[in-house]
């Protein structure tokens, strides 16, 4: 009885469990591959919208300011703010730079020396994943298993969301007159901290 019970225990229970749910990893990898094939255009559209909104806010404030140029009691939120025009131009340049790749290459060069990806480095330290595959290599053949590719895509999603949140936070700080501005700054610093964990450039090679 004891020997029968001993023989019924699988040699690699963790491997068997991962093998039985490997379809989940493959499904997630497929969805991620489709998403990141279009992520450049998603970012481009988002930045264009943010740029246009900044221009519209500048135009509205400019019109109100011109109509009330001699009104000393004009509310501060309607005073001329060239920063809205500047952020609109900057985001417009970034949008087309991402579409045409030159901003992506620039960010890769500038941001790559930043000491980040601490969470990835921990995973590599314990010897679970291939560090070469987890550092921006797009050749899927470099991944040893679907699970390893899933981990890479998970960190890539986190890096992408981090980048978008930082862009939105900066846009809000510059273009909006927010009462609870501290919350926006806290959100900005929180996502910068997450960026150090998952990497600021992890998703950038997928834009090229």
Buried (B, 14 or more C-beta within 10 A) or exposed (E): EEEEEEEEEEEEEEEEEBEEEBEEBBEBBEEBEEBBEEBBEBBBEBBBEBBEBBBEBBEEBBEBBEEBEEEEEBEEEBEBBEEBBBBBEBBBBBBBBBBEEEBBBEBBEEBEEEEBBEBBBEBBEEEEBBBEBBBBBEEEEBBEBBBBBBBBBEBBBBBBBBBBBBBBBBBBBBBBEEEEEEEBBEBBEEBBEBBBBBBBBBBBBBBE
